[in-house]
Structures are given as C-alpha cells and as structure tokens.
C-alpha cells in the first residue's frame, strides 16, 4: 500500500498565513528549544546575562503581532529526521515551528548585522534596542559547565553568527546541510554555503560529544542561576535616574536607556557589576580537593595572609577590568585579556618578595596574576595565562614571583612532596624543597633563558595518595605562569602495542631529557602546557655498529597547536651532550595521538670521515626510500646510505597498513 508523502513546496511559492494560535502553540511547545537556539546564535560579546535576556526576547518577539499578519512558512527542502542514536536531535517537522524558528534566527542574526554607514566601534543596531524581558537587580547566568563546555563556547565565540547558527541547526535540530543552507539563505545570510562549511569544522573530531555539550546546562538559558547586582551602585543609579526624570522625563529616559546599552556593548561588554565586587569572588573550601573528581584549579582553596583584604582585591579586579597606564599587562599567546564575565575564583592573596600578589582563576580558561610593589613608586603588573583543561599535573603549580634568576611557586593542595633536580645531572637525586604553610615554595633557580646551558632546574612533585594519584612528575618553568609538564614515551618494543607517554622520572627518561633539555629554550614564553620526548626509533649506525636514538620532542600549547623538534642522539662521551635538531615544525599534529607516524632524516659523518644519509621512521614504517642526488632503499624503519655531505635527498616511507609518508623537515 503506497504511503502518502507530504509534498514539499518551494519557499518562493508559499506565502501562507500562520494563525496566532498556531504560532503560540508552537512557541509554547518548543520554547526551550527555540531559546537555546537563539542563545547559541547570539554574539557572546553580549555577556551571559544579556544573552539570556536577548534569547528569550528573540523568541517572544517571534510571535505574530496580529491575527492578520502574514507569517511566511519556512520550507526546508528534503528535511530529514535523524535518529537520536546517531548523535542528532530529532527536529520538529511542522510548519508552525519552522516559521517560528526562521523568525528567531533572523532576530538573533541581526545582533551582528551592521549597516555600511554604522560606526565600526558600536554594536549592531539590534543590540542597542531596549527589549523585553527586563530583569532589575539580578544577574542571570546559565549553569556553569566543565572545561569541555567552556572550550566549545570559546570556539563558538570565534566564529560569526551565521556559522553558530549552522552549527546549532545541524546539532540541535538535526537538519542536513542542504536544509541548513536553505534556511540560512531565507534568514538573510550572505554566504550560507560558507557558513555550513565552517560549522562542519566545529566540534571535530567527536561531533556526537559536541551535540551532548550543546544540550548541556552551559547553553540552556531556561535554567539559570541568579546573583544580585552591585547594591550600592544600583542605589546610586536609582537616585541619578530619579533626578534625571525630574529634570526632563522624556529626554532623560532616552539618554539613560541609550547610554546603558552602549556602555554594555563597549569592549569588555561581558563585565557585570558582581564580577568586580571583592565580596563576590568565589572561594573554594580548604578540603574540597580531596572530595571531588575534578582535580584542577577549581579545587584550589584560597590561601595567603591578605585573602580578606577587600581593598587589595578591589584594586586587582579594577586593574583587570580597566588597566591604567601604570599597569604592565602581559599575556601568553592565545590568551585574551578581557575583563571577567562573572566573579572569578580567588586562589591567593598575600605578600611575596616585596609585592602584594593576587591570583585569580576565571572558571576554566585563564589564570590571572596581579602584583603591586609594597614600597616604591613602581607600577603594578597584570599577567594572563591560559589553563583550560588543567589536571593533576598541569594544574599543580603557578608562578607567584620571579626575582632575578629565581622563582617561587604556589603549589596545588594535592602536592604531598616537593623536590628539585637538574635535568643535566640525570644521576643526581632530587633535593628537598621547602614549602611554606600557604603552599609557596622557597626560591627555585630558573633555567637560563639564553647564552649557556649549564643546568636545567625542574620541580619534581608527588601527588597525594588521598586522590589515588600517588605518583611523581616533573614540571619546568618556561616563562609562563603555569610550568610545563615533562613526559617521556619509551622506544617501541618488539611486537608490543604502541607505548603511551609516562612520567619522566625513570632512568631512561632522565637520560633522554639530559640530552634534549637545552632545546626547551626555544619554547620559552610560548604558552606551553606539556612537552613529551618520544623515542620513536633506534638505529644501528654504519661502520661500527653503535646505536643512535631518534627522539620527537613535542610541545603542546594551552591553545591547541603544537611544535615538534626531531632530535638525533648519536653516541656521545657525555650523558649531557646535546642532541642534534634535524627538523622543526610548528602547528602540527605530528608525534601526538592524532599524528602517530613520522619519518625523519639527517646527514651523518662516520669516524672514517665518510658521510651518510640516515633516516628513521616510527613503528608502522616498513620501507624507506631515498631519491634525488642519492638513491637507496631499505626494508624496515631505518635507512643508511652513502652520500656526499651536501647531497639533496628526498625521503619517503611506506606504512604497513598502506599509504606513504614524507620526511618531516
């Protein structure tokens, strides 16, 4: 028996009137879905409070004004209904909902649409228009999510509204790309196809996980938390408004409304009054770190002998919001210095090395350090560093003071043992490091930033058995607020599965780091989260049979991209003889879980004076070929072929599972 299929009509051909009752029914039934869609599409620069209100306003204004007002149905060509098992929400497939969705999209997208003549520094006209609903005396925030939700929200804030809309329509409503392009075109987007292409790159590689995150409380403006606004400032505003109304009711009211909107939209628009209130800063209980599964900076208790100094905290928050000319601001790459959108978490406030220091954590993305001299006329310093997705090791310490060639660290509450060691003295045991009652270490020597490399001091920390993470690990100061975590991946075993990075505290790891520690100087100040030494190959050298080792040193930054140094460790008389860097690559996935195959080569001189081209690949390489001025081939993961010193050679490898690999340079 044939099944009747509803006929799809083109958007240009249909212009049906949608009754107010149908529209109202669709709005009530799908209100949370529509508000969530509007919230995702609206510009994050509005701040969370204004985004919540604007999202509700966009949906409520989507209702037709009169019974006779025509509402054009949104026709979606070949709209599929994907199953929730596939990681997609099943979208309502009725015309009233589609029409309401189109209206909501148009309103939300208008918040970023500026006329050509509109001043570039001002927000779009739609964002300046006073709208309902209005909340007095309270600030509204969706429930705070974890680091994954914050990372997704940050990624969405870096793309235009049309891309956010395409992303939300695909994941929240389960629309196929053709339907999304048609709907964006109907909403007035200039390049719907481009928006869809960019949206496809968001949430990769796990789109199903992104779908779950998008439906979490972080993006739900219907379930919100409330906090009061600054009561004292609100009282002053009420008095000022009353005085202005008495002078000129109409003109005064318009001026106040316009002034408030423009001020809210200026750079740093996400700033709310409670975020600058010292009394509103968040403080974690002293023992919470031992009773939570989230071991990161959110579990740090507040410490320091000036944690109750409201004046100091106020100066720090004001400097964060609007740094004056005498405040020196520094940021690690990829870190924004915008003011806080909500009250930050206080980690420390105290006096260290002649300065009053305050450390804040803004909820998942940044550590902020404020320092002002206790004596003298010097200016204050404000430092920003990214710390998203921190864990037991990468959230174990923060630099609180640097004086000369030494630094002090504030340690996480889960650190039970602290020692220092020199990477260039792998056989020398660690020395105990004194830690004060507030978790601040004694001064620690800093690695040399330039010139010679005679020592490389590191902290060797051990986590507490109270969190079942009782293990030692190394961190080193690379010039940022958060030290970098050092790890080691051993050589591949015969027939064994691929090795995983492990702590660099064993003899083999320490010997490898003794040869490569000085290469860390190239990473100073670049926002490095962790550095791993991967011994991806071992090669028997020609003319003697001694073995050399190939290391891939990968530095992962907090912002995501990594840098790779491929280093060749030939036999040496000294255990600290520096390795030879044979390749250097920025912004690459090589030597990570997403880039597990590598091939590298170098010219090498034997004791006889003859020159060779050496090459080595990772465990999946089963053949290497050399072409160009020298030709040769070898089965397996290594190659050695006679070649002039400056011979131009192209190296390629074949992988066991198929495919080829070019040498990294």
Secondary structure, 3 states (H helix, E strand, C coil): CCCCCCCCCCCCCCCCCCCHHHHHHHHHHCHHHHHHHHHHHCCHHHCHHHHHHHHHHHHHCCCCCCCCCCCCCCCCCCCCCCCHHHCCCCCCCCHHHHHHHHHHHHHHHHHHCCCCCCCCCCCCHHHHCCCCCCCCCEEEEECCCCHHHHHHHHHHHCCCHHHHHHHHHHHHCCCCHHHHHHHHHHCCCCCHHHHHHHHHCCCCCCHHHHHHHHCCHHHCCCCEEEEECCHHHHHHHHHHHHHHHHHCHHHHHHHHHHHHHHHHHCCCCCCCHHHHCHHHCECCCCCHHHHCCCCCHHHCCCECCCCCCHHHHHHHHHHHHCCCCCEEEEECCCCCCCCCCCCCEEEEEEEECCEEEEEEECCCCEEEEEEEECCCCCCEEEEEEECCCCCCCCCCEEEEEEECCEEEEEECCCEEEEEEEECCCCCCCCEECCECCCCEECCEECCCCCCCCCCCEEEEEEECHHHCCCCEEEEECCCCCCCEEEEEECCCCCCCCCCCCEECCCHHHHHHHHHHHHHHHHHCCCCEEEEEEEEEEEEECCCCCCEEEEEEEEEEECCCCEEEEEEEECCCCCCCCCCEEEEEEECCCCCCCCCCCCEEEEEEECCCCCEEEEEEECCCEEEEEEEECCCEEEECCEEEEECCCCCCEEEEEEECCCCEEECCC
